Amino acid sequence: MERFWVVGGEYSCLAFKTLKNGPEVIGPFESRDEAKAAWRRISDETRSCATARYAIATEQLVLPN
C-alpha cells in the first residue's frame, strides 16, 4: 500500500540546498493522480518564484498481518 505527499517550498537560492522556511508538506493522498493534481496546483501558484520547487514523494506502508 502506498501514500503520496507533495513536499518542497521556497529555497534560499537557486542551488536548491536550503529551504527558507522549512519544508511544506501537503497530503497524504491515496493516489498518485491526486498528488499530481496538488503538485500541479502548487507549482502553478509559485510559477513566478524561481526558487520554489516541489516534488511528489511516495511512502510505502507495511500493514501488520
N, C-alpha and C positions, 0 to 999 in steps of 0.2 A: 504494500500500500504506500502511496506517495502523497505528500502535500507540497504545495508550491508557495513561494514567497517572492515578493518584489523587494529588492534591497538596493540601497545606494544613497545618493544625496549630492550635495554640492561640495566639491573639493576645494582645497585652498589654492591650488594652481593646476595648470594643465598637465602636470606629471601624474595626476590622479593617485597620489600616495596617501594624503591625509584629508579626511573629511572635516569640513569646517565645524559642524555642529553635531558630530556623531552620525551614525547610520540611521537612515529612515527604513523602517521595516513595515511592509504592507502585506497583510494576509493573516492567516493562511487561506489558500484557495484549494479546492478539491480537485480542480482540473487545470492542466497547463493552459487551456484556452481561456479560462477565467483569469489566470495570472497574466497571460499575454495581453488581454484587454486592459487590465490595470496598468501594466507596464507601458502600453501604448499611450494611455491617458496621461500618466505622469510624465512620460517622455515628451509628449506634445506640449504639456503645460510648461515645461522647463526648456523647451527648444531654444529659446533666445539666450540661455545661460550656457556658455561654452564649457564651464567647469562642472556641470551636472552630468551624472552618469548613473544609470540604473541597470539592473540585471535580474533575471529570474533564477532563483535558487530552488533546488529540489531537496526535499527531506524524505529520506527512506524511513518508513515506520515499520517496526518489527512488533507485531502484536503477540502477546503470550498465548500459548495453546490452551 
